[in-house]
Amino acid sequence: TSTSSSTDTGSSTSTDTGSDTSTSSSTDTGSSTSTDTGSDTSTSSSTDTGSNTNTSTGTNTSVDVSVSELKTNIKDIYGLTCSDGSSSFSVRQLQLLEEVLSSLPESFRKNTTEIIRDKERPADTNLGNDTLAYVIRPESKVHLLDRCINYTNEDIAELNKINNREMTEEELVESLEFQFRHTIVHEMTHCYVNRTGNGIDTKWYDKFWPDGKVTGTTPSEYAKTSYSEDLAESVAYYSLGGKIVKDANGKEQFQVTGYNIFMDMDRYNFIKENIMGGKEFLEKPYNGGSISI
């Protein structure tokens, strides 16, 4: 099970991933690696010398496209500013971001105006240690943290435990890219709610959280913590693509491609009709191939 989660903390919302971040099958990882790819595929592995080894989303300098060019393209095409804060974007991160943006309807993506790369959460907040990203209400800016683009030794150990075997480098990177895509759309959903002012969160609450109690099948355990995080989680998983399947009782549900993640059709159809403007991502395969992001 792949679970990205978020924490709603009063003035801000955040996406957290703890030890239950998932992935598929695998085979081995020692000290984890960081492999860099740009527009050409270039692979190099590196091992941290400290107590933590990270599988990260980095890039090298031998790429055919630059960070500045990608930032300019994203700004010109999607009207979204990519800013370096206390950390910085890599080529692969911007390539993945552009892929995500290109798949989303304009009516949804236009409500996010800026994505800022920060190293970590602010010290003066109550956001959790596993926060991947956050949005401050009522802003339309996403703060994307280093935690989102790195797997530490502890993360990898937990993934190995979940899968009951050691993960290969390729599988770890696929999982990390999945986490990145999920986090971006999750936080963009918070921006959508903040900026549109169309009461979509209230409609979601009335339909799926009557009397403050969740109903139906949520795509993650974290989605059960609040109606706003349920909405963000559901939209994020919807956008990752999948197929309509039947459960043991013959009832239809949505399954994320390649993962044991399910969502009821009421949630699916609500998102399709009210947020995605009718766009669906059915049977959309994982568009991988690189070793690092």
Buried (B, 14 or more C-beta within 10 A) or exposed (E): BBBBBBBBBEEBBBBBBBEBBBBBEBEEBEBBBBBBBBBEEBEBBBEBEEEEBBBBBBBBEEBEBBBEEBBEBBEEEBEBBBBEEEBBBBBBBBBBBBEBBEBBEEEBBBBBBBBBBBEBBBEEBEBBEBBBBBBBBEBBBBBBBBBBBBBBBEBBBBBBEBBEEBBBBBBBBBBBBBBBBBBBBBBBBBBBBBBBEEEBBEEBBEBBBEEEEBEBBBBBEBBBBBBBBBBBBBBBBBBBBBEEEEEEEEEEBBBBBBBEBBBBBBBBEBBBEEBBEEBBBEEBEBEEEBBBB
